[in-house]
Amino acid sequence: MLKRAGDISAQKSGLRAMARERRAAAHAACPDAGARIAANLLHSVPLPDGAIVSGYHAMGDEADPLPSLLALAAGGHSLCLPVTPKRGLPLSFRLWRPGDALEPGVWDIPVPPASAPLVDPSVLLVPLLAYDRAGYRLGYGGGYYDRTLAALREKGRGKAAVLAIGIAYAGQEVESVPREETDQRLDWIVSEAGAIRTDG
């Protein structure tokens, strides 16, 4: 018997508190996780030449993608950062280079200024609360990355047009993330312990 979307949403809500605790513990246990993640990403995940890579500004105890972004920029990739829109819409992305000024966005998350060019990334580094090896992630409940990946994949005519990489601590892995029809799979999960190619 298929579970209703409301039941799955309730399951996700119940998991978030536990996932936040596990992420906080993983963050405290591995202060150099960002550098380890960068090494694993560069070593294990093949990125398209010239791909525009979207990162994010780590908040609180999120796994930090900045070392990865700096290494990718040094390797010739252009970078961008997401800008949170009104609820119900996908993210937009503004070009960003290391050292460029940022300004407060929604929830005071730093974003490039409105004068920065809008771009469509072909690689996304994605934050999360929990993940499973099938490539599903537990996010914060807003659905922004699911809508964004769906829109970019539709625009690029297929999943292969966009590479979605979850950035996480190994301790955030769970056996199975409750999933809805609108949930988009990640192609890779990269943590301080290694890189997982999902079966998505």
Secondary structure, DSSP 8 states (H G I E B T S, - for coil): ----HHHHHHHHHHHHHHHHHHHHHHHHH-TTHHHHHHHHHHHH----TT-EEE-----TTS---HHHHHHHHHTT-EEEEEE--STTS--EEEEE-TT---EE-GGG-EE--TTS-B---SEEEE--SEE-TTS-EE--SS-HHHHHHHHHHHHTTSGGGSEEEEE--GGGB-S-----TT----SEEEETTEEEE---
